[in-house]
Amino acid sequence: MVSPRTIHPVARLEIVRWTAQMGAVTAEALAHREQASVASARARLLVAVREGLLLRAQPLLGRPALFSTTHSGMRLAGARGLQPARISAANAQHAIACAGAAAALERAYPDHQVMGERELRRDEHERGAALASACLGAVPDGTALLHRPDLVIWPPATRGLPVAVEVELTIKAPRRLASICRAWARCACVAGVIYIAPAEVRGALERAISDAQATERVTLIAPGGLGFDAASLACIENHPH
């Protein structure tokens, strides 16, 4: 239990806030974000674990450990409307890749804000409208059926629309993928979409983007194009099939 009177360094609070926003992060992603060594980043995360602010999990053997925020950490971070992320073997690979992507995007676009899917879901629920999500149709009661991106790049205020980012590690069914690309092609609340995908997924994505006539709105890039840290790049390019 964290004492409410404990005073934490600003840098530690920032790590906890970023973790709460992303859901889970890795030492490798934090090192890339802060241009520090992985050993230094891991040590800082472990201090937060010892203080009850973060949890460490490594559900995938040979893959980076994931750090998520505890309830105490969420309160300290002021993470309004968010709950601690649940990390499992089923979602760990994607969480590792998204943390790496978020860190790389923050380095590439330092004047922009990079938001995770969790915060987007919260904000759209509070607003009652899509802010950076594609509409796939509607459920029987008329509520829009939204497809949310993994990350959103928000420009500085008054400088245009956000860019949606999808981290695609596995091949979806062709019809499903094409319907998502069509939804992104007609989405008026984003300036465009970036798909980050390993080599074996790119062919299916290229076909879906072409079939949906979405080439002007949807861009497909390799992870290396964003300057990913080595561990995150390996997690995307060499993930288990």
KOLDRENLUM-613628 format. One line per 2 residues: number of its first residue (from 1); their letters; for each residue z, x, y of C-alpha. Coordinates in nm, 2 decimals. Layout:
<recs>
NUM> A> Z,X,Y  ...
</recs>
This chain:
<recs>
1> MV> 0.00,0.00,0.00  -0.10,0.13,0.34
3> SP> 0.18,0.12,0.60  0.07,-0.07,0.91
5> RT> 0.23,0.21,1.12  0.01,0.48,0.96
7> IH> -0.21,0.65,1.22  -0.54,0.76,1.08
9> PV> -0.78,1.01,1.24  -1.08,0.85,1.41
11> AR> -1.32,1.03,1.18  -1.15,0.88,0.87
13> LE> -1.16,0.53,1.03  -1.53,0.58,1.08
15> IV> -1.58,0.67,0.71  -1.39,0.36,0.61
17> RW> -1.59,0.14,0.85  -1.92,0.27,0.72
19> TA> -1.81,0.22,0.36  -1.70,-0.14,0.44
21> QM> -2.03,-0.21,0.61  -2.25,-0.07,0.33
23> GA> -2.03,-0.19,0.04  -2.02,0.14,-0.13
25> VT> -2.11,0.50,-0.04  -2.14,0.84,-0.21
27> AE> -2.02,1.18,-0.11  -2.38,1.29,-0.11
29> AL> -2.48,1.01,0.13  -2.19,1.08,0.36
31> AH> -2.27,1.45,0.36  -2.63,1.37,0.46
33> RE> -2.52,1.13,0.73  -2.28,1.38,0.89
35> QA> -2.48,1.69,0.81  -2.18,1.83,0.62
37> SV> -2.14,1.98,0.27  -2.10,1.75,-0.02
39> AS> -1.77,1.92,-0.10  -1.64,1.85,0.24
41> AR> -1.76,1.49,0.24  -1.61,1.43,-0.11
43> AR> -1.28,1.58,0.01  -1.27,1.34,0.30
45> LL> -1.34,1.04,0.08  -1.07,1.14,-0.16
47> VA> -0.81,1.16,0.12  -0.90,0.80,0.20
49> VR> -0.86,0.71,-0.17  -0.51,0.87,-0.17
51> EG> -0.42,0.67,0.14  -0.52,0.35,-0.03
53> LL> -0.82,0.28,0.19  -1.10,0.35,-0.06
55> LR> -1.15,0.32,-0.43  -1.35,0.57,-0.64
57> AQ> -1.56,0.46,-0.94  -1.82,0.64,-1.15
59> PL> -1.96,0.38,-1.39  -2.28,0.59,-1.46
61> LG> -2.24,0.92,-1.64  -2.40,1.21,-1.46
63> RP> -2.46,1.00,-1.14  -2.27,1.03,-0.82
65> AL> -1.93,0.86,-0.79  -1.92,0.55,-0.56
67> FS> -1.65,0.48,-0.31  -1.57,0.13,-0.20
69> TT> -1.32,-0.02,0.04  -0.99,-0.16,-0.06
71> HS> -0.84,-0.48,0.10  -0.62,-0.25,0.31
73> GM> -0.93,-0.05,0.41  -1.12,-0.36,0.50
75> RL> -0.83,-0.48,0.73  -0.81,-0.13,0.89
77> AG> -1.19,-0.12,0.94  -1.19,-0.47,1.11
79> AR> -1.46,-0.58,0.86  -1.48,-0.94,0.97
81> GL> -1.60,-1.18,0.70  -1.65,-0.91,0.43
83> QP> -1.48,-0.86,0.10  -1.45,-0.53,-0.10
85> AR> -1.76,-0.46,-0.30  -1.74,-0.48,-0.68
87> IS> -1.90,-0.18,-0.84  -2.02,-0.19,-1.20
89> AA> -2.27,-0.01,-1.43  -2.51,-0.29,-1.35
91> NA> -2.52,-0.24,-0.97  -2.42,0.13,-0.94
93> QH> -2.77,0.28,-0.94  -2.89,0.05,-0.67
95> AI> -2.57,0.11,-0.46  -2.62,0.48,-0.48
97> AC> -2.98,0.45,-0.37  -2.90,0.22,-0.08
99> AG> -2.62,0.45,0.04  -2.86,0.74,0.04
101> AA> -3.13,0.53,0.22  -2.88,0.41,0.49
103> AA> -2.77,0.77,0.56  -3.14,0.89,0.58
105> LE> -3.24,0.61,0.81  -2.94,0.67,1.04
107> RA> -3.05,1.03,1.07  -3.41,0.94,1.12
109> YP> -3.34,0.67,1.39  -3.01,0.78,1.56
111> DH> -3.06,0.53,1.85  -3.09,0.23,1.60
113> QV> -2.83,0.05,1.40  -2.86,0.04,1.02
115> MG> -2.70,-0.27,0.87  -2.64,-0.35,0.50
117> ER> -2.72,-0.67,0.32  -2.35,-0.77,0.33
119> EL> -2.33,-0.78,0.70  -2.67,-0.95,0.73
121> RR> -2.56,-1.23,0.49  -2.24,-1.28,0.69
123> DE> -2.42,-1.29,1.03  -2.69,-1.53,0.90
125> HE> -2.42,-1.76,0.75  -2.24,-1.77,1.09
127> RG> -2.55,-1.83,1.29  -2.70,-2.08,1.04
129> AA> -3.04,-1.91,1.07  -3.24,-1.62,0.94
131> LA> -3.20,-1.31,1.15  -3.39,-1.06,0.93
133> SA> -3.46,-1.24,0.60  -3.78,-1.39,0.45
135> CL> -3.79,-1.76,0.37  -3.91,-1.83,0.01
137> GA> -3.89,-2.21,0.05  -3.60,-2.45,0.04
139> VP> -3.35,-2.59,-0.20  -3.34,-2.97,-0.26
141> DG> -3.09,-3.03,0.02  -3.34,-2.87,0.27
143> TA> -3.15,-2.54,0.31  -3.38,-2.24,0.34
145> LL> -3.40,-2.02,0.04  -3.37,-1.67,0.19
147> HR> -3.46,-1.33,0.05  -3.25,-1.07,0.22
149> PD> -3.34,-0.70,0.24  -3.11,-0.43,0.13
151> LV> -3.09,-0.28,0.48  -3.20,-0.37,0.83
153> IW> -3.29,-0.13,1.11  -3.19,-0.29,1.44
155> PP> -3.35,-0.15,1.75  -3.15,-0.09,2.07
157> AT> -3.09,-0.41,2.26  -3.40,-0.58,2.41
159> RG> -3.64,-0.35,2.24  -3.80,-0.58,1.98
161> LP> -3.74,-0.71,1.63  -3.56,-0.54,1.34
163> VA> -3.73,-0.38,1.05  -3.63,-0.49,0.70
165> VE> -3.58,-0.22,0.43  -3.61,-0.29,0.05
167> VE> -3.49,-0.03,-0.20  -3.69,-0.13,-0.51
169> LT> -3.59,0.06,-0.83  -3.73,-0.17,-1.09
171> IK> -4.05,-0.37,-1.14  -4.01,-0.74,-1.07
173> AP> -4.23,-1.00,-1.24  -4.57,-1.00,-1.06
175> RR> -4.55,-1.36,-0.93  -4.20,-1.30,-0.80
177> LA> -4.30,-0.98,-0.63  -4.61,-1.14,-0.48
179> SI> -4.41,-1.43,-0.35  -4.16,-1.20,-0.18
181> CR> -4.44,-1.00,-0.02  -4.61,-1.32,0.11
183> AW> -4.28,-1.43,0.25  -4.24,-1.10,0.43
185> AR> -4.60,-1.12,0.56  -4.53,-1.45,0.74
187> CA> -4.17,-1.36,0.84  -4.15,-1.39,1.22
189> CV> -3.80,-1.25,1.26  -3.88,-0.89,1.16
191> AG> -4.13,-0.64,1.30  -4.22,-0.52,0.95
193> VI> -4.09,-0.42,0.61  -4.04,-0.08,0.45
195> YI> -4.03,-0.06,0.07  -3.87,0.26,-0.07
197> AP> -3.96,0.29,-0.44  -3.99,0.55,-0.72
199> AE> -4.34,0.64,-0.85  -4.34,0.41,-1.15
201> VR> -4.27,0.10,-0.93  -4.52,0.18,-0.65
203> GA> -4.83,0.06,-0.84  -4.69,-0.29,-0.89
205> LE> -4.58,-0.30,-0.53  -4.92,-0.19,-0.40
207> RA> -5.08,-0.47,-0.60  -4.84,-0.73,-0.48
209> IS> -4.87,-0.62,-0.11  -5.25,-0.63,-0.14
211> DA> -5.25,-0.97,-0.32  -5.02,-1.11,-0.05
213> QA> -5.25,-0.97,0.22  -4.94,-0.81,0.36
215> TE> -5.06,-0.46,0.43  -5.02,-0.49,0.80
217> RV> -4.66,-0.60,0.78  -4.53,-0.42,0.46
219> TL> -4.52,-0.04,0.42  -4.46,0.14,0.10
221> IA> -4.31,0.49,0.12  -4.17,0.75,-0.12
223> PG> -3.80,0.84,-0.09  -3.89,1.19,0.01
225> GL> -4.06,1.06,0.32  -3.72,0.98,0.48
227> GF> -3.56,1.31,0.40  -3.32,1.18,0.14
229> DA> -3.04,1.40,0.02  -3.12,1.56,-0.32
231> AS> -2.87,1.34,-0.51  -3.00,1.01,-0.37
233> LA> -3.36,1.12,-0.42  -3.29,1.20,-0.78
235> CI> -3.12,0.87,-0.83  -3.43,0.69,-0.71
237> EN> -3.70,0.90,-0.87  -3.52,0.96,-1.20
239> HP> -3.32,0.64,-1.26  -3.30,0.52,-1.62
241> H> -3.59,0.29,-1.72
</recs>
